[in-house]
Amino acid sequence: MLSPITVQHIVSKFGKPIRYPLDCVALSVMIENETGERISTNTLKRLLGFIDEPREPRLYTLDTIAKYLGYDNWDIYWLSINKAGNSEFGKLEEINAGDLLINDKIEFQYSPDRKVTIEFIGGFLFDVINAENSKLQTGDQIEAQHFFLNYPLLINNVVRNGKPLGTFTAGKVSGITMLKKLTN
């Protein structure tokens, strides 16, 4: 499923709520008319939660959605959302690494059925102490500053067995779907 923020952007562009599966037919036609690219009705139903089939969409699909929303591709779309100055009022559910104490633990989930628990070790560094169905692995060390519910988690660096693997984005499509600080 897409993040609530992306769904909100799609609904705004579409001009009416997407409440029924039949709305996905009209949305598919509108996307094709505006972008020249096609996303099937069933794919839209899956991405908007009418079909419960947890799998990641293809990059082509995400890029087409981004084009529909006025961006060149999905990565540029997400960067625009994550930049400071996003013009929306409201309180973001956030955990800031600067507010944590050594050994504090954070648990987060993202689609489809990924669950990760990390332990703060100082600076902006965390040890992955549990990872289920994720490309992150138990024993990895990650560097991250902020964790926002419903937004992708941008990890600055992943180190596995002493080797830096580079950046990683968790929840690139749906954002982080569950976020909590665990009590010690």
PLY file of the C-alpha trace (Angstrom):
ply
format ascii 1.0
element vertex 184
property float x
property float y
property float z
element edge 183
property int vertex1
property int vertex2
end_header
0.00 0.00 0.00
1.01 3.57 -0.56
1.67 5.87 2.38
-1.23 8.02 3.60
0.69 11.10 2.42
0.96 9.78 -1.16
-2.71 8.71 -1.14
-3.62 12.22 -0.01
-1.62 13.70 -2.91
-3.30 11.36 -5.40
-6.77 12.17 -4.06
-6.02 15.88 -4.26
-4.89 15.56 -7.88
-7.81 13.22 -8.74
-10.26 15.77 -7.35
-12.43 13.47 -5.27
-12.08 10.77 -2.61
-11.17 7.28 -3.74
-13.70 5.37 -1.67
-14.66 2.49 -3.91
-12.78 0.02 -6.12
-14.63 1.48 -9.12
-12.85 4.81 -8.46
-9.61 3.01 -9.39
-10.91 2.50 -12.93
-11.38 6.26 -13.39
-8.02 6.96 -11.74
-6.27 4.49 -14.08
-7.75 6.27 -17.10
-6.80 9.71 -15.73
-3.21 8.61 -15.04
-2.88 7.21 -18.56
-4.37 10.35 -20.13
-2.00 12.64 -18.21
1.22 10.63 -18.35
0.87 8.39 -21.40
1.76 5.49 -19.06
-0.65 2.83 -17.86
-1.20 1.46 -14.37
-3.74 -1.35 -14.20
-6.88 -1.01 -12.15
-5.88 -4.03 -10.03
-2.48 -2.50 -9.27
-4.19 0.71 -8.12
-6.64 -1.31 -6.03
-3.70 -3.07 -4.36
-1.77 0.18 -3.77
-4.84 1.92 -2.34
-5.80 -0.95 -0.02
-8.83 -2.42 -1.80
-6.95 -5.68 -2.45
-4.93 -7.13 0.42
-1.90 -8.46 -1.40
1.30 -7.30 0.28
3.95 -6.95 -2.39
6.14 -4.10 -3.47
5.11 -2.35 -6.68
7.48 -2.16 -9.61
9.57 0.97 -10.01
7.74 1.66 -13.28
4.46 1.92 -11.32
5.99 4.26 -8.73
7.59 6.43 -11.41
4.22 6.66 -13.20
2.50 7.76 -9.99
5.22 10.37 -9.48
4.72 11.62 -13.06
0.98 11.86 -12.43
1.77 13.99 -9.37
4.05 16.25 -11.42
7.52 14.80 -10.71
10.09 13.22 -13.02
10.36 10.02 -10.97
9.59 8.41 -7.61
12.91 9.35 -5.98
12.43 13.04 -6.78
8.85 12.85 -5.48
9.99 11.37 -2.13
12.82 13.87 -1.80
10.34 16.70 -2.26
8.13 15.29 0.50
10.99 14.77 2.92
12.52 18.23 2.56
11.99 20.64 5.41
9.37 23.21 4.62
6.68 20.79 3.49
3.67 23.11 3.61
1.35 21.14 5.82
0.23 21.84 9.35
0.07 19.06 11.85
2.20 17.07 14.23
4.46 14.39 12.84
5.00 11.32 14.96
8.77 11.35 15.22
11.69 9.86 17.08
14.86 11.95 16.91
18.19 10.19 17.51
19.43 13.31 19.31
16.83 12.70 22.04
17.83 9.10 22.75
19.95 7.59 25.50
22.50 4.82 24.97
20.74 1.41 24.84
17.32 2.92 23.97
15.51 0.68 21.51
13.25 1.55 18.59
10.95 -0.80 16.75
9.56 0.04 13.32
7.62 -1.74 10.61
7.08 -1.17 6.92
5.29 -2.98 4.13
5.09 -5.73 3.29
5.45 -7.30 6.77
8.94 -5.97 7.57
9.81 -5.50 11.24
13.10 -4.16 12.64
14.31 -3.47 16.16
17.39 -1.32 16.68
19.42 -0.24 19.71
20.98 3.22 20.02
24.76 3.10 20.58
25.55 6.83 20.38
25.90 9.62 17.84
23.42 8.64 15.16
24.43 4.96 15.22
22.24 1.96 15.95
22.79 -1.78 16.08
20.11 -3.90 14.39
19.12 -6.39 17.09
16.21 -7.98 15.21
15.16 -7.90 11.56
12.25 -9.83 10.09
11.71 -10.00 6.31
13.98 -6.99 5.79
17.12 -6.42 3.74
18.59 -5.16 7.01
20.05 -8.01 9.05
20.60 -8.65 12.73
24.13 -7.45 13.47
24.08 -4.61 10.95
24.99 -1.16 12.17
22.98 1.74 10.74
23.25 5.50 10.85
19.98 7.48 11.00
18.90 10.79 12.50
15.11 10.93 12.36
12.32 8.38 12.27
8.93 9.61 11.03
5.72 7.60 10.97
4.24 7.37 7.43
7.48 8.55 5.81
10.36 6.46 4.47
13.29 5.93 6.82
16.41 7.33 5.21
19.43 5.42 6.52
22.68 7.26 5.80
24.86 4.17 5.99
24.58 0.45 6.63
27.65 -1.46 7.83
27.57 -5.26 7.64
30.47 -7.36 8.92
32.68 -4.25 8.98
31.93 -3.34 5.35
29.98 -0.19 4.47
27.06 -0.98 2.15
25.91 2.61 1.59
22.53 4.21 2.01
19.24 2.36 2.44
15.61 3.47 2.45
13.17 1.46 4.53
9.52 1.85 3.58
10.25 3.56 0.29
6.66 3.02 -0.92
4.41 3.09 2.14
6.65 4.80 4.64
7.16 3.51 8.17
3.79 2.00 9.16
4.55 1.49 12.86
7.07 3.31 15.03
7.66 3.07 18.76
10.36 3.54 21.34
10.61 0.45 23.53
10.83 0.92 27.25
13.80 -0.57 29.06
0 1
1 2
2 3
3 4
4 5
5 6
6 7
7 8
8 9
9 10
10 11
11 12
12 13
13 14
14 15
15 16
16 17
17 18
18 19
19 20
20 21
21 22
22 23
23 24
24 25
25 26
26 27
27 28
28 29
29 30
30 31
31 32
32 33
33 34
34 35
35 36
36 37
37 38
38 39
39 40
40 41
41 42
42 43
43 44
44 45
45 46
46 47
47 48
48 49
49 50
50 51
51 52
52 53
53 54
54 55
55 56
56 57
57 58
58 59
59 60
60 61
61 62
62 63
63 64
64 65
65 66
66 67
67 68
68 69
69 70
70 71
71 72
72 73
73 74
74 75
75 76
76 77
77 78
78 79
79 80
80 81
81 82
82 83
83 84
84 85
85 86
86 87
87 88
88 89
89 90
90 91
91 92
92 93
93 94
94 95
95 96
96 97
97 98
98 99
99 100
100 101
101 102
102 103
103 104
104 105
105 106
106 107
107 108
108 109
109 110
110 111
111 112
112 113
113 114
114 115
115 116
116 117
117 118
118 119
119 120
120 121
121 122
122 123
123 124
124 125
125 126
126 127
127 128
128 129
129 130
130 131
131 132
132 133
133 134
134 135
135 136
136 137
137 138
138 139
139 140
140 141
141 142
142 143
143 144
144 145
145 146
146 147
147 148
148 149
149 150
150 151
151 152
152 153
153 154
154 155
155 156
156 157
157 158
158 159
159 160
160 161
161 162
162 163
163 164
164 165
165 166
166 167
167 168
168 169
169 170
170 171
171 172
172 173
173 174
174 175
175 176
176 177
177 178
178 179
179 180
180 181
181 182
182 183
